[in-house]
């Protein structure tokens, strides 16, 4: 589409949030590298991954920040919420406690991100259906009551992982097209130089996080 370093039209910043051990890092690796990391260590602070996708014929670079789930890192990871265009909020379908904590994670997301941030709720580990502790129906109802997009996924098998990341991007792009997102403000979307919105050039890989 373009020459040089800018082979995409936009950068979208994502964050992945949720309790420790729900599979946030595994979802990131499955999406960016198409592989499952069985012995994925717990994230200390934040991890980072990127991938270029296509949305409505436009190349979009996703910058994905995977945050630590432990309470002791919450003060650090909260700084990464700012300027996120998309937030993937993850729980483990086989551990009800991780589902019960979604309200707290959602409160953080709503308080610390833009009102236009797209929040996608993910029930991870759908491959553990025999150990299910949270029904699809109740999770879907929670998502609908809170205006969230929702899918159950498996970082292990890859089921619906792609869809969760791409559906979030499609909604963000739709908000750009509808004028809901202001490209001149720090709402997690960076146009390439001289693209829509007339934003000033920014270096590749830069996000609006406080890092």
N, CA and C of each residue as an Amber inpcrd file, in Angstrom:
protein
   633
   0.8230000  -1.1960000   0.0000000   0.0000000   0.0000000   0.0000000
   0.8620000   1.2530000   0.0000000   1.8670000   1.2700000   0.8440000
   2.7770000   2.4040000   0.8700000   4.1950000   1.8780000   0.8420000
   5.1190000   2.7550000   0.5470000   6.5100000   2.3470000   0.5380000
   7.1510000   2.6860000   1.8620000   8.3410000   2.1610000   2.0940000
   9.0710000   2.4740000   3.3110000   8.5170000   1.7480000   4.5110000
   8.7260000   2.3610000   5.6850000   8.3600000   1.7050000   6.9380000
   6.8590000   1.6600000   7.1520000   6.1070000   2.5950000   6.5210000
   4.6750000   2.6780000   6.7920000   3.8830000   1.8330000   5.8030000
   3.8400000   0.5160000   6.0390000   3.0680000  -0.3530000   5.1710000
   1.7130000  -0.6410000   5.7960000   1.1670000   0.3620000   6.5000000
  -0.1480000   0.2480000   7.1190000  -0.7360000   1.6550000   7.2000000
  -2.0500000   1.7310000   7.3670000  -2.7290000   3.0270000   7.4100000
  -2.9270000   3.5480000   8.8170000  -3.0480000   2.6310000   9.7800000
  -3.2910000   3.0390000  11.1600000  -2.5270000   2.1290000  12.1240000
  -2.2830000   2.6630000  13.3360000  -1.8550000   1.8420000  14.4610000
  -2.9900000   1.8630000  15.4770000  -3.4210000   0.6790000  15.9100000
  -4.4040000   0.5720000  16.9870000  -3.6920000   0.0060000  18.2110000
  -3.8560000   0.6740000  19.3380000  -3.2850000   0.1640000  20.5830000
  -4.3270000  -0.6750000  21.3230000  -3.9460000  -1.9070000  21.6950000
  -4.7850000  -2.7930000  22.4950000  -4.1280000  -3.0190000  23.8510000
  -4.9550000  -3.2840000  24.8630000  -4.4590000  -3.8470000  26.1120000
  -5.2270000  -5.1340000  26.3920000  -4.5560000  -6.0800000  27.0560000
  -5.2110000  -7.3090000  27.4940000  -5.2020000  -7.3010000  29.0160000
  -6.3880000  -7.4200000  29.6190000  -6.5010000  -7.3360000  31.0670000
  -7.2590000  -8.5400000  31.6180000  -7.0830000  -8.8010000  32.9000000
  -7.7520000  -9.9260000  33.5490000  -6.8630000 -10.5340000  34.6150000
  -7.4380000 -11.4610000  35.3850000  -6.7140000 -12.0940000  36.4860000
  -5.4820000 -12.8650000  36.0120000  -4.5900000 -13.1160000  36.9480000
  -3.4180000 -13.9480000  36.6710000  -3.8550000 -15.3660000  36.2910000
  -3.2140000 -15.9120000  35.2680000  -3.4370000 -17.3020000  34.8910000
  -4.6280000 -17.5630000  33.9880000  -5.2790000 -16.5010000  33.4940000
  -6.4260000 -16.7230000  32.6090000  -5.9970000 -16.9810000  31.1690000
  -4.7060000 -16.7560000  30.8680000  -4.1970000 -17.0450000  29.5280000
  -4.0030000 -15.8250000  28.6540000  -3.8030000 -14.6690000  29.2680000
  -3.6360000 -13.4390000  28.4800000  -2.4100000 -13.5150000  27.5710000
  -1.2740000 -13.9290000  28.1230000  -0.0480000 -14.0300000  27.3210000
  -0.1890000 -15.0880000  26.2400000  -0.8780000 -16.1750000  26.5520000
  -1.0840000 -17.2420000  25.5660000  -1.9610000 -16.7630000  24.4110000
  -2.9500000 -15.9350000  24.7240000  -3.7850000 -15.3570000  23.6620000
  -2.9460000 -14.4580000  22.7620000  -2.0820000 -13.6440000  23.3690000
  -1.2100000 -12.7640000  22.5910000  -0.3060000 -13.5670000  21.6690000
   0.3480000 -14.6180000  22.2090000   1.2560000 -15.4290000  21.3910000
   0.4990000 -16.1840000  20.2940000  -0.6930000 -16.6570000  20.6110000
  -1.4880000 -17.3690000  19.6060000  -1.8590000 -16.4270000  18.4580000
  -2.1870000 -15.1830000  18.7980000  -2.5750000 -14.2220000  17.7600000
  -1.3820000 -13.7430000  16.9450000  -0.2740000 -13.4140000  17.6160000
   0.8660000 -12.8160000  16.9050000   1.7870000 -13.8460000  16.2650000
   1.8590000 -15.0620000  16.8600000   2.8150000 -16.0570000  16.3800000
   2.1780000 -17.3670000  15.9280000   0.8580000 -17.4660000  16.0970000
   0.1220000 -18.6740000  15.6880000   0.6390000 -19.9230000  16.3920000
   0.9790000 -19.7680000  17.6660000   1.4360000 -20.9420000  18.4060000
   1.0070000 -20.8440000  19.8570000   0.8910000 -22.0130000  20.4930000
   0.4910000 -22.0780000  21.8860000   1.7130000 -22.3270000  22.7510000
   1.8850000 -21.4750000  23.7570000   3.0000000 -21.6310000  24.6770000
   2.4920000 -22.3030000  25.9520000   2.7340000 -23.6100000  26.0490000
   2.1960000 -24.4000000  27.1640000   2.7720000 -23.9610000  28.5000000
   4.0340000 -23.5460000  28.5180000   4.6890000 -23.1650000  29.7750000
   4.9310000 -21.6600000  29.8390000   3.9320000 -20.9090000  29.4240000
   4.0640000 -19.4540000  29.3870000   4.2060000 -18.9050000  30.8030000
   5.2920000 -18.2040000  31.1110000   5.4770000 -17.6700000  32.4630000
   4.5170000 -16.5210000  32.7350000   4.2310000 -16.2770000  34.0060000
   3.3650000 -15.1600000  34.3580000   4.0470000 -13.8490000  33.9830000
   3.2640000 -12.9520000  33.4270000   3.8030000 -11.6600000  32.9950000
   4.2200000 -10.8150000  34.1990000   5.3930000 -10.2380000  34.1020000
   5.8800000  -9.3010000  35.1100000   5.7390000  -7.9060000  34.5190000
   4.7940000  -7.1370000  35.0300000   4.5550000  -5.8030000  34.4690000
   3.7440000  -5.8920000  33.1900000   4.3990000  -5.7290000  32.0480000
   3.7030000  -5.8230000  30.7620000   4.5770000  -6.5350000  29.7320000
   3.9270000  -7.1690000  28.7570000   4.5930000  -7.6890000  27.5670000
   3.9850000  -6.9940000  26.3600000   4.6370000  -7.1500000  25.2170000
   4.2370000  -6.3870000  24.0420000   4.3440000  -7.2500000  22.7940000
   3.3730000  -7.1270000  21.9050000   3.4250000  -7.8390000  20.6340000
   2.7390000  -7.0130000  19.5560000   3.1060000  -7.2510000  18.2940000
   2.4870000  -6.5230000  17.1840000   2.1150000  -7.4860000  16.0570000
   1.1490000  -7.0560000  15.2740000   0.8060000  -7.7930000  14.0580000
   0.0340000  -6.8660000  13.1340000   0.2940000  -6.9550000  11.8490000
  -0.4380000  -6.1600000  10.8670000  -1.5860000  -6.9990000  10.3110000
  -2.7810000  -6.4380000  10.3460000  -3.9720000  -7.1120000   9.8500000
  -4.6150000  -6.2450000   8.7640000  -5.6800000  -6.7340000   8.1700000
  -6.4120000  -5.9590000   7.1760000  -7.8490000  -5.7870000   7.6280000
  -8.3240000  -4.5570000   7.6150000  -9.6950000  -4.2380000   7.9980000
 -10.3170000  -3.3890000   6.8960000 -11.3480000  -3.9130000   6.2660000
 -12.0430000  -3.1800000   5.1890000 -11.0760000  -2.6530000   4.1410000
 -10.1030000  -3.4810000   3.7800000  -9.1480000  -3.1160000   2.7380000
  -8.0070000  -2.2360000   3.2210000  -7.9900000  -1.8800000   4.5100000
  -6.9260000  -1.0420000   5.0680000  -5.9900000  -1.8880000   5.9310000
  -4.6910000  -1.6610000   5.7710000  -3.7230000  -2.3360000   6.6340000
  -3.6610000  -1.6120000   7.9940000  -3.7660000  -2.3860000   9.0490000
  -3.7500000  -1.8300000  10.4100000  -2.7100000  -2.5760000  11.2400000
  -1.8500000  -1.8250000  11.9080000  -0.8750000  -2.4350000  12.8030000
  -1.4410000  -2.4370000  14.2130000  -1.5700000  -3.6220000  14.7910000
  -2.0310000  -3.7290000  16.1650000  -0.8250000  -3.7560000  17.0990000
  -0.8140000  -2.8550000  18.0720000   0.1760000  -2.8750000  19.1490000
  -0.5470000  -3.4080000  20.3810000  -0.1610000  -4.5790000  20.8300000
  -0.9020000  -5.2510000  21.9060000  -0.0580000  -5.2990000  23.1730000
  -0.5880000  -4.7020000  24.2420000   0.0830000  -4.6890000  25.5370000
  -0.6090000  -5.6890000  26.4540000   0.1350000  -6.7030000  26.8500000
  -0.3590000  -7.7650000  27.7290000   0.0370000  -7.4030000  29.1600000
  -0.9500000  -7.1530000  30.0170000  -0.6670000  -6.6690000  31.3650000
  -0.6790000  -7.7990000  32.3870000   0.1050000  -7.6210000  33.4420000
   0.1550000  -8.6030000  34.5260000  -1.1600000  -8.5920000  35.3010000
  -1.5870000  -9.7890000  35.7380000  -2.8590000  -9.8850000  36.4470000
  -2.7510000  -9.7590000  37.9540000  -1.5290000  -9.8840000  38.4920000
  -1.3800000  -9.8190000  39.9440000  -1.7050000  -8.4310000  40.4750000
  -2.3370000  -8.4070000  41.6270000  -2.7340000  -7.1410000  42.2470000
  -1.5360000  -6.2270000  42.4700000  -0.3720000  -6.8100000  42.8000000
   0.7910000  -5.9710000  43.1180000   1.3040000  -5.1960000  41.9120000
   0.8780000  -5.5980000  40.7070000   1.3100000  -4.8750000  39.5040000
   0.2460000  -3.9020000  38.9870000  -0.9120000  -3.8460000  39.6690000
  -2.0120000  -3.0520000  39.1350000  -1.6410000  -1.5760000  38.9740000
  -0.9000000  -1.0310000  39.9330000  -0.5250000   0.3830000  39.8440000
   0.3350000   0.6490000  38.6130000   1.2050000  -0.3060000  38.2780000
   2.0670000  -0.1690000  37.0980000   1.2560000  -0.3250000  35.8200000
   0.4500000  -1.3870000  35.7680000  -0.2560000  -1.6960000  34.5240000
  -1.3560000  -0.6940000  34.2150000  -1.8870000  -0.0290000  35.2390000
  -2.9540000   0.9580000  34.9820000  -2.4820000   2.0790000  34.0610000
  -1.1880000   2.3920000  34.0890000  -0.6750000   3.4610000  33.2320000
  -0.7790000   3.1020000  31.7540000  -0.8910000   1.8000000  31.4500000
  -0.9580000   1.3630000  30.0540000  -2.3800000   1.4230000  29.4880000
  -3.3560000   1.6380000  30.3530000  -4.7340000   1.7390000  29.8760000
  -4.9290000   2.9890000  29.0270000  -4.2160000   4.0580000  29.3970000
  -4.4230000   5.3410000  28.7220000  -4.0660000   5.2290000  27.2440000
  -4.9440000   5.7380000  26.4080000  -4.6810000   5.7140000  24.9780000
  -4.9040000   4.3710000  24.3230000  -5.6820000   3.4910000  24.9640000
  -5.9900000   2.1930000  24.3490000  -7.2640000   2.3080000  23.5160000
  -7.1790000   1.8900000  22.2540000  -8.3610000   1.9020000  21.3970000
  -9.2180000   0.6660000  21.6460000  -8.5530000  -0.4200000  22.0650000
  -9.2680000  -1.6650000  22.3360000  -8.7680000  -2.3030000  23.6190000
  -9.6740000  -2.9000000  24.3790000  -9.3080000  -3.6120000  25.6040000
  -9.9200000  -5.0110000  25.5550000  -9.0790000  -6.0300000  25.6370000
  -9.5430000  -7.4060000  25.6860000  -9.5540000  -7.8290000  27.1520000
 -10.7300000  -8.0710000  27.6860000 -10.8980000  -8.4030000  29.1030000
 -11.1520000  -9.9070000  29.2140000 -10.2150000 -10.6140000  29.8460000
 -10.1840000 -12.0770000  29.7820000 -10.4930000 -12.7200000  31.1310000
 -11.3000000 -13.7970000  31.0900000 -11.4950000 -14.6620000  32.2550000
 -11.3300000 -16.1070000  31.8060000 -11.2430000 -17.0120000  32.7560000
 -11.0450000 -18.4420000  32.4960000 -12.3800000 -19.1390000  32.7560000
 -12.9560000 -19.7800000  31.7370000 -14.2800000 -20.3910000  31.8920000
 -14.2950000 -21.5030000  32.9420000 -13.1160000 -22.0140000  33.3280000
 -13.0410000 -23.1070000  34.3030000 -12.7510000 -22.5960000  35.7220000
 -12.6480000 -21.2680000  35.8860000 -12.3730000 -20.6870000  37.2180000
 -13.3190000 -19.5170000  37.4590000 -14.3720000 -19.7880000  38.2310000
 -15.4020000 -18.7750000  38.4530000 -14.8470000 -17.5010000  39.0970000
 -13.8310000 -17.6440000  39.9340000 -13.2790000 -16.4500000  40.5960000
 -12.8030000 -15.4260000  39.5720000 -12.2470000 -15.8920000  38.4490000
 -11.7480000 -14.9620000  37.4250000 -12.8990000 -14.2480000  36.7300000
 -14.0420000 -14.9180000  36.6430000 -15.2490000 -14.3120000  36.0770000
 -15.8350000 -13.3000000  37.0610000 -15.8330000 -13.6630000  38.3490000
 -16.3850000 -12.7790000  39.3730000 -15.6150000 -11.4690000  39.4760000
 -14.3410000 -11.4920000  39.0830000 -13.5110000 -10.2860000  39.1620000
 -13.6630000  -9.3680000  37.9450000 -14.4620000  -9.7710000  36.9600000
 -14.5960000  -8.9620000  35.7440000 -15.1330000  -7.5660000  36.0360000
 -16.0230000  -7.4570000  37.0130000 -16.5890000  -6.1410000  37.3220000
 -15.4980000  -5.1570000  37.7300000 -14.5250000  -5.6470000  38.5060000
 -13.4130000  -4.7950000  38.9230000 -12.5570000  -4.3880000  37.7340000
 -12.2580000  -5.3580000  36.8570000 -11.4650000  -5.0530000  35.6590000
 -12.2050000  -4.0820000  34.7410000 -13.5190000  -4.2790000  34.6330000
 -14.3130000  -3.4100000  33.7690000 -14.3440000  -1.9850000  34.3220000
 -14.4330000  -1.8650000  35.6480000 -14.4070000  -0.5360000  36.2730000
 -13.1010000   0.1840000  35.9540000 -11.9730000  -0.5350000  36.0760000
 -10.6770000   0.0560000  35.7230000 -10.6650000   0.4960000  34.2630000
 -11.1310000  -0.4020000  33.3860000 -11.1100000  -0.1020000  31.9500000
 -11.9540000   1.1240000  31.6320000 -13.1200000   1.1990000  32.2340000
 -14.0130000   2.3290000  31.9570000 -13.4630000   3.6360000  32.5320000
 -12.8040000   3.5520000  33.6830000 -12.2970000   4.7510000  34.3360000
 -11.0020000   5.2720000  33.7200000 -10.2000000   4.3570000  33.1700000
  -8.8450000   4.7210000  32.7540000  -8.6560000   4.8300000  31.2410000
  -9.6400000   4.4000000  30.4720000  -9.5330000   4.5150000  29.0150000
 -10.5310000   5.5560000  28.5090000 -10.4930000   5.7980000  27.2180000
 -11.4280000   6.7270000  26.5890000 -12.8450000   6.1390000  26.6020000
 -13.8750000   6.9860000  26.6270000 -15.2530000   6.4960000  26.5260000
 -15.4980000   5.7260000  25.2260000 -14.6360000   5.9480000  24.2280000
 -14.8040000   5.2800000  22.9330000 -13.9880000   3.9930000  22.7990000
 -13.2610000   3.6150000  23.8500000 -12.4820000   2.3770000  23.7930000
 -13.4180000   1.1870000  23.6150000 -13.0790000   0.3180000  22.6730000
 -13.8720000  -0.8950000  22.4260000 -13.4210000  -1.9730000  23.4070000
 -14.3450000  -2.4440000  24.2340000 -14.0210000  -3.4760000  25.2200000
 -14.6130000  -4.8080000  24.7700000 -13.7400000  -5.7900000  24.6100000
 -14.1430000  -7.1210000  24.1410000 -13.9010000  -8.1150000  25.2750000
 -14.9410000  -8.8030000  25.7040000 -14.8410000  -9.7750000  26.7960000
 -14.5670000 -11.1640000  26.2130000 -13.5410000 -11.8320000  26.7530000
 -13.1330000 -13.1480000  26.2460000 -13.2040000 -14.1840000  27.3630000
 -13.9480000 -15.2490000  27.1160000 -13.9280000 -16.4080000  28.0030000
 -12.9010000 -17.3840000  27.4520000 -11.7120000 -17.3880000  28.0220000
 -10.6330000 -18.2250000  27.4940000 -10.7200000 -19.6620000  28.0340000
  -9.9770000 -20.5460000  27.3860000  -9.8750000 -21.9700000  27.7340000
 -11.1720000 -22.7200000  27.4380000 -11.7840000 -22.3920000  26.2980000
 -12.9980000 -23.1060000  25.8870000 -12.7100000 -24.5760000  25.6120000
 -11.4270000 -24.9380000  25.4720000 -11.0600000 -26.3500000  25.3000000
 -11.2610000 -27.1450000  26.5940000 -11.4610000 -26.4310000  27.7230000
 -11.6900000 -27.0990000  29.0130000 -13.1800000 -27.1510000  29.3380000
 -13.9930000 -27.4250000  28.3390000 -15.4400000 -27.4030000  28.5180000
 -15.9050000 -28.3860000  29.5960000 -15.2210000 -29.5050000  29.7290000
 -15.6110000 -30.5030000  30.7370000 -15.3800000 -29.9830000  32.1570000
 -14.5330000 -28.9470000  32.2870000 -14.2580000 -28.3560000  33.6020000
 -14.9300000 -26.9820000  33.7570000 -15.8660000 -26.7120000  32.8740000
 -16.5090000 -25.3980000  32.8370000 -17.1280000 -25.0310000  34.1820000
 -16.8680000 -23.7730000  34.5980000 -17.4050000 -23.2580000  35.8570000
 -18.2780000 -22.0190000  35.6270000 -18.2720000 -21.5390000  34.3780000
 -19.0770000 -20.3710000  33.9980000 -19.7950000 -20.7090000  32.6940000
 -21.1120000 -20.6120000  32.6840000 -21.8460000 -20.9580000  31.4690000
 -21.7050000 -19.8660000  30.4150000 -21.8220000 -20.2660000  29.1780000
 -21.7750000 -19.3050000  28.0740000 -22.9120000 -18.3000000  28.2120000
 -24.0790000 -18.7870000  28.5970000 -25.2730000 -17.9430000  28.6610000
 -25.1320000 -16.8240000  29.6890000 -24.6180000 -17.1430000  30.8960000
 -24.5100000 -16.0860000  31.9040000 -23.4350000 -15.0660000  31.5300000
 -22.3550000 -15.5490000  30.9070000 -21.3100000 -14.6240000  30.4760000
 -21.8250000 -13.7120000  29.3650000 -22.5830000 -14.2950000  28.4540000
 -23.1560000 -13.5080000  27.3600000 -24.1050000 -12.4420000  27.9110000
 -24.8750000 -12.8050000  28.9350000 -25.7890000 -11.8460000  29.5450000
 -25.0230000 -10.7000000  30.2100000 -23.9210000 -11.0330000  30.9080000
 -23.0870000 -10.0100000  31.5330000 -22.5450000  -9.0510000  30.4770000
 -22.0830000  -9.6250000  29.3660000 -21.5390000  -8.7970000  28.2860000
 -22.6050000  -7.8700000  27.7190000 -23.8000000  -8.4050000  27.4910000
 -24.8760000  -7.5970000  26.9170000 -25.3060000  -6.4850000  27.8730000
 -25.3750000  -6.8150000  29.1650000 -25.7900000  -5.8110000  30.1570000
 -24.7840000  -4.6640000  30.2570000 -23.5250000  -4.9530000  29.9230000
 -22.4680000  -3.9440000  30.0380000 -22.0040000  -3.3990000  28.6950000
 -22.7250000  -3.7540000  27.6340000 -22.4040000  -3.2180000  26.3170000
 -21.0790000  -3.6910000  25.7580000 -20.7130000  -4.9580000  26.0590000
 -19.4310000  -5.5000000  25.6140000 -19.6110000  -6.4920000  24.4740000
 -18.6130000  -6.5830000  23.6130000 -18.5460000  -7.6570000  22.6350000
 -18.0400000  -8.8970000  23.3830000 -18.4090000 -10.0950000  22.9170000
 -18.0850000 -11.2920000  23.6910000 -17.8880000 -12.5190000  22.8010000
 -16.8580000 -13.2960000  23.1340000 -16.6190000 -14.6060000  22.5240000
 -15.9340000 -15.5020000  23.5490000 -16.1700000 -16.8050000  23.4320000
 -15.3280000 -17.7660000  24.1360000 -14.2330000 -18.2000000  23.1830000
 -13.0110000 -18.3150000  23.6930000 -11.8440000 -18.6210000  22.8640000
 -11.0050000 -19.7080000  23.5190000 -10.0840000 -20.2350000  22.7360000
  -9.0820000 -21.1540000  23.2820000  -7.7160000 -20.7530000  22.7510000
  -6.8690000 -20.2630000  23.6530000  -5.5030000 -19.9320000  23.2440000
  -4.7490000 -21.2060000  22.8650000  -5.1930000 -22.3430000  23.3870000
  -4.5150000 -23.6110000  23.1090000  -4.7890000 -24.1030000  21.6880000
  -6.0740000 -24.1200000  21.3000000  -6.4390000 -24.6130000  19.9650000
  -6.4900000 -23.4960000  18.9280000  -6.5540000 -22.2520000  19.4000000
  -6.6730000 -21.1160000  18.4880000  -8.1070000 -20.7410000  18.1700000
  -9.0650000 -21.5040000  18.6730000 -10.4740000 -21.2510000  18.3640000
 -10.8940000 -19.8370000  18.7580000 -11.4040000 -19.0960000  17.8030000
 -11.9670000 -17.7480000  17.9820000 -10.9590000 -16.6790000  18.4200000
  -9.6870000 -17.0260000  18.5560000  -8.6970000 -16.0280000  18.9760000
  -8.5670000 -14.9260000  17.9200000  -8.4140000 -15.3480000  16.6830000
  -8.3180000 -14.4010000  15.5740000  -9.5470000 -13.4900000  15.5360000
 -10.7180000 -14.1100000  15.6870000 -11.9720000 -13.3580000  15.6040000
 -12.0520000 -12.2660000  16.6650000 -11.6230000 -12.5750000  17.8890000
 -11.7080000 -11.5870000  18.9680000 -10.8740000 -10.3450000  18.6470000
  -9.6330000 -10.5580000  18.1980000  -8.7610000  -9.4310000  17.8700000
  -9.2870000  -8.6630000  16.6490000  -9.7570000  -9.3960000  15.6370000
 -10.2010000  -8.7480000  14.4070000 -11.5280000  -8.0290000  14.5820000
 -12.4570000  -8.6260000  15.3360000 -13.7460000  -7.9690000  15.5680000
 -13.5660000  -6.6630000  16.3350000 -12.6210000  -6.6600000  17.2660000
 -12.3120000  -5.4270000  17.9970000 -11.7990000  -4.3620000  17.0290000
 -10.9000000  -4.7660000  16.1340000 -10.3470000  -3.8280000  15.1510000
 -11.4260000  -3.3070000  14.2000000 -12.3270000  -4.1890000  13.7920000
 -13.4060000  -3.7550000  12.8860000 -14.2970000  -2.7090000  13.5490000
 -14.5680000  -2.9080000  14.8470000 -15.4040000  -1.9470000  15.5620000
 -14.6820000  -0.6090000  15.7050000 -13.3770000  -0.6490000  15.9880000
 -12.5940000   0.5820000  16.0940000 -12.6070000   1.3210000  14.7480000
 -12.3960000   0.5690000  13.6710000 -12.3720000   1.1750000  12.3370000
 -13.7460000   1.7730000  11.9930000 -14.7880000   1.0670000  12.3890000
 -16.1460000   1.5750000  12.1760000 -16.3320000   2.9010000  12.9150000
 -15.7900000   2.9930000  14.1270000 -15.8880000   4.2370000  14.8980000
 -15.1190000   5.3740000  14.2320000 -14.0090000   5.0250000  13.5770000
 -13.2580000   6.0420000  12.8200000 -14.0970000   6.5480000  11.6580000
 -14.6710000   5.6110000  10.9060000 -15.4620000   5.9720000   9.7340000
 -16.6980000   6.7890000  10.1050000 -17.2630000   6.5010000  11.2870000
 -18.4780000   7.1960000  11.7190000 -18.1830000   8.5230000  12.4180000
 -16.8790000   8.8220000  12.5900000 -16.5060000  10.0660000  13.2400000
 -16.5940000  10.0200000  14.7560000 -16.7930000   8.8050000  15.3130000
 -16.8630000   8.6650000  16.7720000 -15.4850000   8.8810000  17.3890000
 -14.4580000   8.3950000  16.7110000 -13.0820000   8.5550000  17.1890000
 -12.4460000   9.7830000  16.5490000 -11.8580000  10.6160000  17.3750000
 -11.1420000  11.7930000  16.8960000  -9.6710000  11.4140000  16.7080000
  -9.2260000  11.3790000  15.4610000  -7.8600000  10.9480000  15.1780000
  -6.8130000  11.9440000  15.6640000  -7.2280000  13.1370000  16.0250000
  -6.2730000  14.1180000  16.5270000  -6.1370000  14.0820000  18.0490000
  -6.8570000  13.1720000  18.6820000  -6.7400000  13.0340000  20.1360000
  -6.1060000  11.6780000  20.4540000  -5.6650000  11.5260000  21.6910000
  -4.9610000  10.3010000  22.0810000  -5.9510000   9.2120000  22.4740000
  -6.6150000   8.6350000  21.4760000  -7.6040000   7.5990000  21.7510000
  -7.1520000   6.2350000  21.2330000  -5.8430000   6.0500000  21.1520000
  -5.3350000   4.7280000  20.8100000  -5.2490000   4.4260000  19.3350000
  -5.5450000   5.4170000  18.4890000  -5.4540000   5.2280000  17.0370000
  -4.4810000   6.2580000  16.4840000  -3.4470000   5.7920000  15.8000000
  -2.4670000   6.6790000  15.1920000  -2.4980000   6.4990000  13.6800000
  -2.9180000   7.5250000  12.9220000  -2.8510000   7.4070000  11.4650000
  -1.4010000   7.4840000  11.0090000  -1.1050000   6.8890000   9.8670000
   0.2330000   7.0610000   9.3030000   0.3790000   8.5130000   8.8420000
   1.5870000   9.0180000   8.6410000   1.7710000  10.3980000   8.1840000
   0.9960000  10.6720000   6.9090000   0.3420000  11.8330000   6.8750000
  -0.4060000  12.2950000   5.7010000  -1.6180000  11.4470000   5.3840000
  -2.0660000  10.6070000   6.3600000  -3.2780000   9.8320000   6.1130000
  -4.4550000  10.5410000   6.7410000  -5.5820000   9.8190000   6.8630000
  -6.8180000  10.4320000   7.3320000  -6.6080000  11.1840000   8.6310000
  -7.2240000  12.3370000   8.7180000  -7.1500000  13.1210000   9.9380000
  -6.0160000  14.1290000   9.9300000  -5.0660000  13.9740000   8.9760000
  -3.9930000  14.9420000   8.8580000  -3.0790000  14.9870000  10.0540000
  -2.9430000  13.8720000  10.7380000  -2.1130000  13.8700000  11.9440000
  -0.6600000  14.0570000  11.5860000   0.0790000  14.6330000  12.4960000
   1.5090000  14.8200000  12.2870000   2.2050000  13.4710000  12.2950000
   3.3060000  13.3330000  11.5560000   4.0190000  12.0610000  11.5120000
   4.4680000  11.6310000  12.9000000   4.3780000  10.3130000  13.1320000
   4.8950000   9.7350000  14.3700000   5.7880000   8.5650000  14.0040000
   6.7660000   8.3070000  14.8390000   7.6740000   7.2110000  14.5610000
   6.9550000   5.8840000  14.6470000   7.3450000   4.9360000  13.7840000
   6.7370000   3.6180000  13.8240000   6.9570000   2.9880000  15.1860000
   5.8960000   2.3320000  15.6760000   6.0160000   1.6280000  16.9470000
   5.6800000   2.4920000  18.1390000   5.5220000   3.8010000  17.9380000
   5.1820000   4.6420000  19.0810000   3.7160000   4.4750000  19.4160000
   3.4180000   4.3960000  20.6790000   2.0290000   4.3990000  21.1190000
   1.8580000   5.5640000  22.0790000   0.6240000   5.7790000  22.4950000
   0.3500000   6.8760000  23.4040000   0.3190000   6.4000000  24.8510000
   1.0220000   5.3400000  25.1420000   1.0450000   4.8300000  26.5050000
   2.0470000   5.6110000  27.3420000   1.9070000   5.4590000  28.6350000
   2.8460000   6.1330000  29.5420000   3.9670000   5.1640000  29.8960000
   4.7650000   4.8500000  28.9190000   5.7950000   3.8450000  29.1660000
   7.1830000   4.4180000  28.9690000
